[in-house]
Amino acid sequence: MASKVMPGDPVISEEKNYEGLSARQLAEMYRLMYLSRRIDDREIMLKRQQKIFFQISCAGHEALLVAAAANLRSGYDWFFPYYRDRALCLALGVTPEAQLLQAVGAAGDPASGGRQMPSHWGSREHNIFTCSSPTGTQFLQAVGCAEAGRYFNHHPEAATKVPGDYREFKDVEHHEDEIVYVSTGEGTTSQGEFWESLNTASNRKLPLLYLVEDNGYAISVPVKYQTPGGNISQLLHGFPNLHIEECDGTDLLESMAAVRRAVEHVRSGNGPALVHGHVIRPYSHSLSDDEKLYRSEAERKHDAERDPIARLQKFLVNEGILDAAAVQKLHRSVDAEVQAACDAALIADIPELSSYSRYVYSEKMSPKSMPETAPLSEGNDRTMADLINTCLRDEMRRDERIVIFGEDVADCSNEEYLQDKKLKGKGGVFKLTAGLQREFGSERVFNSPLAEANIVGRAVGMAARGLKPVVEIQFFDYIWPAMQQLRNELPLIRWRSNDTFSCPAVVRVAIGGYLTGGAVYHSQCGESIFTHTPGMHVVFPSNALDAAGLLRTAIRCDDPVMFLEHKRLYREAFGRAPYPGPEYTIPFGKARIWREGTDITVVTYGATVSRSMQAAQRLEREHGISVEVLDLRTLNPYDFEAIAASVTKTSRVLVVHEDMLSWGYGAEIAARIGSELFDKLDAPVSRLAAKDTFVAYQPALEDVILPQTDDICAAIQKLAAY
Ligand SMILES: Cc1ncc(C[n+]2csc(CCOP(=O)(O)OP(=O)(O)O)c2C)c(N)n1
């Protein structure tokens, strides 16, 4: 620990040892704790003066956090803190000025460039991963981060930078004995993702250090109403490999000892550890909360008596480490440091107003600029399922950073059974990943627990470290447990960290209906929910060749991609194609014209492409209507230029998709055509989509709910007659 307590300060006893700390180190820890408190105090003042816009403090947690930092290595270990961790960040080397730059929303805020609230830490230099506001999202990301470290330790050659794909922009560092820190309030341990992370950390014996900062309240809810028995660490004793420590987190030396034992367990490869520190919360939950509304005076007074700063100060004086004058001198120097940092922050520039749109996506590499290569056309026609499987295999051979996991994606979790060559293996419920574990081993292809947030959350942590997770969500209908990670984390990492971190993972999802009996929970679409999320590319191929070329682009690109694979199309006769070779790529945002026409444009994608083609052929044959069928292929980005060129030619347009009509993907396309191509139109923009209900089991009902070829014919005829 770097010491700022100067030589000549009245540090009286240098000889004595306190939990492995010298007197000078103890005094330095006191300085950090006091510094943290004074920054909180200053922010509170600034908030009252309306110079900053939010405040949440570390007050009462300082001793535990400084103890944690003292046992860890900045820029070597990895950190997934939460909003109370100011003292930890200071101890790791984040400056007071950096913290106050975030509070004022300055362009120079190193954690987020003015995009996130104060106390939303992030520092590449110190390996502090960008943190967010939803409670509990950090746990699974920390798990993924620990797994990535382990992976690179086992496959150091995978860390090599390779030009031409996302690897060019991902510096990978890893250390044999690194550990990952993740912290939380006790209330947040009620989140499912906490338990999902413990499952994996314990099962895989991961080097993860949990710090539960238990201040007794989650906003206004006392711990005994939150946690059975009122004590989280007591509940966890059944987890294998998990070392547990409970301590008074307002006592620096007790915290030091507890964290040290926990870190020893983790660093020596014995699995995760959890330190449960009891702390206090003297400043209410945040400046928007007043705890006097729900806490008794007596309880608050009792807490105040345990204030970690007052306790340590008393200890230092009693031990003769600092005398009253030295304490005052130290306080004055900290106050001057905070004042200087504050002065600098208050005159710092705010971000350029036009900068808001930067870093939604990678600015170094765009999947729109991926080359459009010619397919090789080797051998017989293959299904979409086949070509996706082949693409995954080819890419895994090319790029050792790719790992695949999800539910049932492995050939066989009991890998010893795979010695028996006759055992075929599972390889996904749709067999899309068949044979991959057999070829690439269980470190690269493995089954996740049955928990979708677990899949996506871990992918975030892995991708942040430079791996390329290509994960599978078994059915779109079951994607919702992962929604927090898919909406608030994965696509947002780059933007919220102002391009400091990024998570270019691929999420493959089996989607769609037309299954005859797929019913409510095996037929859902819902792509517009994800196209409505900035930062996520969304791909929805209609045929085998496109699936192969687009998946390769998705894997090589520098952004997160949701890759939607229609279950009905996996083995459909329509759109089969020969193997296009291991370098076949298709850029995103390029529509494909399946059929040229002059009377009407049909804009569509996915499973309604083949249905639109059938309708177009029938109408040409029977009614002489010439229909142009345009397949968007990627929904974000999408090819408005192709739409505009076609509509300019035909003057009539029908948007067709399988998902429900209202608030569906077609609404945006139709609105944009209406506003930008109005003078090219001879008829209103029309839409055809599923009814506004879920899909029923009974096949006759399914038929009526989902748009069929006959419906498309009728809609086109109506439009042609307008
Ligand atoms: C998913 C989610 N739900 C609700 C909130 C609102 N919220 C912010 S902090 C908080 C309480 C957290 O309590 P605890 O984990 O005990 O941490 P503490 O703030 O006490 O340190 C709540 C409910 C949120 N940020 N995220």
The ligand as an SDF file (V2000), in Angstrom:
LIG
                    3D

 26 27  0  0  0  0  0  0  0  0999 V2000
  -32.9870   -4.4620   -9.4700 C   0  0  0  0  0  0  0  0  0  0  0  0
  -33.1560   -3.2220   -8.6240 C   0  0  0  0  0  0  0  0  0  0  0  0
  -34.2430   -3.0960   -7.8380 N   0  0  0  0  0  0  0  0  0  0  0  0
  -34.4010   -2.0090   -7.0680 C   0  0  0  0  0  0  0  0  0  0  0  0
  -33.4520   -1.0320   -7.0630 C   0  0  0  0  0  0  0  0  0  0  0  0
  -33.6080    0.2040   -6.1560 C   0  0  0  0  0  0  0  0  0  0  0  0
  -32.6160    0.0820   -5.0470 N   0  0  0  0  0  0  0  0  0  0  0  0
  -31.4330    0.6860   -5.1250 C   0  0  0  0  0  0  0  0  0  0  0  0
  -30.4680    0.3340   -3.8390 S   0  0  0  0  0  0  0  0  0  0  0  0
  -31.6390   -0.6130   -3.1200 C   0  0  0  0  0  0  0  0  0  0  0  0
  -31.3800   -1.2590   -1.7820 C   0  0  0  0  0  0  0  0  0  0  0  0
  -30.1170   -2.0600   -1.7620 C   0  0  0  0  0  0  0  0  0  0  0  0
  -29.9130   -2.5180   -0.4700 O   0  0  0  0  0  0  0  0  0  0  0  0
  -28.6390   -3.3350   -0.0460 P   0  0  0  0  0  0  0  0  0  0  0  0
  -28.3160   -4.3690   -1.0620 O   0  0  0  0  0  0  0  0  0  0  0  0
  -28.8060   -3.8000    1.3420 O   0  0  0  0  0  0  0  0  0  0  0  0
  -27.4550   -2.2810   -0.1550 O   0  0  0  0  0  0  0  0  0  0  0  0
  -27.2340   -0.9330    0.6420 P   0  0  0  0  0  0  0  0  0  0  0  0
  -27.7460    0.1670   -0.2370 O   0  0  0  0  0  0  0  0  0  0  0  0
  -27.9640   -1.0210    1.9430 O   0  0  0  0  0  0  0  0  0  0  0  0
  -25.7710   -0.8390    0.8150 O   0  0  0  0  0  0  0  0  0  0  0  0
  -32.7850   -0.6400   -3.8970 C   0  0  0  0  0  0  0  0  0  0  0  0
  -34.0220   -1.3430   -3.5420 C   0  0  0  0  0  0  0  0  0  0  0  0
  -32.3560   -1.1860   -7.9140 C   0  0  0  0  0  0  0  0  0  0  0  0
  -31.3920   -0.2800   -7.9940 N   0  0  0  0  0  0  0  0  0  0  0  0
  -32.2250   -2.2950   -8.6600 N   0  0  0  0  0  0  0  0  0  0  0  0
  1  2  1  0
  2  3  1  0
  2 26  2  0
  3  4  2  0
  4  5  1  0
  5  6  1  0
  5 24  2  0
  6  7  1  0
  7  8  2  0
  7 22  1  0
  8  9  1  0
  9 10  1  0
 10 11  1  0
 10 22  2  0
 11 12  1  0
 12 13  1  0
 13 14  1  0
 14 15  2  0
 14 16  1  0
 14 17  1  0
 17 18  1  0
 18 19  2  0
 18 20  1  0
 18 21  1  0
 22 23  1  0
 24 25  1  0
 24 26  1  0
M  CHG  1   7   1
M  END
$$$$
